[in-house]
């Protein structure tokens, strides 16, 4: 039995052991030869999980793809596409590496609100951007969902297409991810209901999907995981490789890619969370292994440790 099959089974079992029996769990693993998927009982094969901020790695790949085609420059200033006021000189790279000086959340975001992102349309986001105080840039890494929401807007305006279509044309289509998309894009499959401490959780309704809007099936995430571990010799593969490169050094052990968290040395990945889901994706470059887990329980804990343990297993 290959490592990826054993690892998928073990990771699924370990995660299920700390969740309610009703929780749905999907696991994907990959090595140099392919990917494997493991679903717990009751999880539909075509079920779509909200992957939260793992979306940022996909936004980074779309940015790299558009840069390859000369549609946007990674070091372009966002004032070229956004009415940004005093923040017009923030660069696209700074948004993608969390070095823009923007806050984690938009200024009017209400923590704990039932639907905290529903108010943030493109027009509201630009207004929020204009009134956000400037902070030092390129001197420190400060994680910003707001920055990635704006990055999605930049990419839309640079290409002239909605963000969901950009993802489909630049990433999902080339990788054969037929059951993945942003809400309302008609990608098919069964939309799984998220939960919070076992009770159904209402999904967040947003407008700006670049920070965390993607829904994906486990099989599609297996395809994505394998492509991120072994990028194909194609345009989409090159875009993934560019996104995974260090674009800002946080400290001697960690760097920021375009949407990717790099480090400690030899590892990269990202986690995700929404109103009713938790997820974690990790890659260990030294052993050519990758693993990801998705659960429909917002209060799930320990996913990062479970994935790291899986990658390090003998």
Protein Blocks (a to p, Z undefined) as FASTA:
>chain_A
ZZklmmmmmmmmmmmmmpcfkbccddddddfkbccddddehiafklccdekjmlmmmmmm
mmmmmmmnopacfkbcfklmpcgkjmlmpcfklmmnopnopafbdfklcghiablmlmmc
fklmmmmmmmpccddehkbccddfklmmmmmmmmmmmnopafklmmmmmmmmmnopakgc
cehklngpjdddddeehiacdddddfblklomcccdfklmmmmmmmmmmccddfklmmmm
mmmpcfbdfblmbccdehiaeddehiacdddddfkbccdddddfklopaddddddbfkbg
hklmmmmmmmmpZZ
